[in-house]
Amino acid sequence: MTPTIRPARPGEAETLSALCNRAKAHWGYDAEFMRQSDASLTIAPALIETGRVLVAVNGDGALAGMASLAPLQGEAWDLLHMFVEPAAMGTGAGRALFAAIAAMARHLGGGLLSIQSDPHAEAFYLRMGARRTGEAPSDAIPGRMLPMPEFDLRPAQI
């Protein structure tokens, strides 16, 4: 069953941060890596207030995932966060959430969605229609390089 996508609500920042941490930890990262990643996995209430945070909710009301946007320069938008609850991986929650956040960026005048991807998530973005454009240094882990897919928002790809 496809999840419902809705805007994040005030007061959900802590719950969404915990979801981000569970999703990242799912890939087997050690405690030190997770500690260094904490700031990038924390959803601030101010981010929710921008109206650019979406959540996926299962039929039983449980959160299945979240995604957020931040403006870059020109028509470019940054997929700031995109995390799926480990129990919801493979259920279509990620696909629905990606389609919704891409539609939001397009609605906001976006022409390009820039994605600094975890290596474990890159294949998902490529399946969604993104193309790899290179690598960029992690803002959380010194010396770590991350894949940089981009998704063209101009044509309706999804």
N, C-alpha and C positions, 0 to 999 in steps of 0.2 A: 504494500500500500504506500503510495506517495505521501510523504509528510506535508503538513501545512507549513507554509513559510509566512512569517510575520515579523514586524519590527521588534527588536529587543525592547524590553520594558525597563523603566527606571527601577532600580533595586535589584536587577539581575546581574550586575557586574561581577560579583563574587562567584555566583553560580556558573557564569560563562567562563571566568578565569579557571575555575576548577575543571570544567569540561576541556578547555584548551590543554591544561596540564595532563589530564588523563589521555587525551588523544596523542600528544607528543610522546608521553611515556610508553604508550603502546608499542612503539618501535624499538624498545629495549635500551634506550639511553640510560646511562648511569646517573647516580645521584648528583655528581658534580656538574655534569652536562645540564641536568634539569635545573640546578641552582643557578647556573649562568644564564639559562634561558628564561628565568622567572619574569623579568621585566617585559620581555617580548610576548609572553603568554598571559600577561595581566590585562584585563579589559577594564579600562577606567570608566567611571560613571560619565565623565565628560564626553567620551567617545559615543556612548549610547545616546547622549543628548543631541549629538549631531544629526541623528536620524539615519545614519549610514551603517547601522548594525542590524543584520537580519538573523533570525533563528529558524531552525527547522524543528517542528514539533511532530512527534509520532501520534498516531490515533489515540493512544492512551494518555496523551498529554505530556509525555516525557520529552525533554530536549534531546534532539538527535544530532544537532550540529549548530554552528554559527559561522558567520562571515561578516567582514567589515571592509569598508573602503576609506581611502584617504586621497585627497587630491594631490596630483603632482603638477607638472607644468603643462600648459596648453590643454590639449584634449586627453592627456594621460591620467589614469587613475591607478592607484596602488591597491592590490588585493592585500590589505594589511593583515587580515586574519582569515583563515578558512580551516576549520577543524570539525571533524565528525566524531561523535561519541564512538568508542571502539565497538560497542555492541550494535551500533547502527551502520557500521562499515559494510558495504556490499548490498545495502538495502535500497539504494536509489536516493538516499538523503543527500549525499554529496552532489550528485547530478542535479537534483532539484534546487539545492542551495546555490550552486554555481550558476545555474541558469538565472535564478532570481537576482543574484548580486551583479551579474553581467547586465541584466536588464536595467537594474537601478543605475549602474554607471552610464549606460547608454542614455537613459532618461535624463541624467544630469549633464549631458553633452559630451560624454566620453567617446573617444574614438579608439582608445587602446587601454587594455588592462594589463598592467605590469605585475608580474608574480615572482616574488623571491621564494622559491619552493624548497621545502625539505626534500632531500633526495628520494625519500620513500613516497612522496606525493607527486613527483614529476610525471610519472606515467599517467596518472589520473588527468592532469591538466592537458597533456598531449592528446588523450582520448577525447577531451572536451573540445579540441580544436585549436589549442594553443600551439605555438611553435617555439622551440628553444632558440634563444638569441645569444646565449653565452652564460657566463657565471659572474657572480658578485660576492664580495666578502660578507660573511655573516655579521650582523650588528650585535650578536650576542656571544658568539664563540670566536675568540681570536684565532686567526689562521685558517678558519674553516671557509671553504668556498661553496656557494650554493648555486644550483641551476636557476636560470632566469628565463622562464617561458614568458611569452607575451600572447595576449588574446586580442585579435582584431574585433572591435565592437561595431564597426561600420556595417558589415553584412550581418544579417540575423543568422548566426551559425547554429544556434541551439534552440 
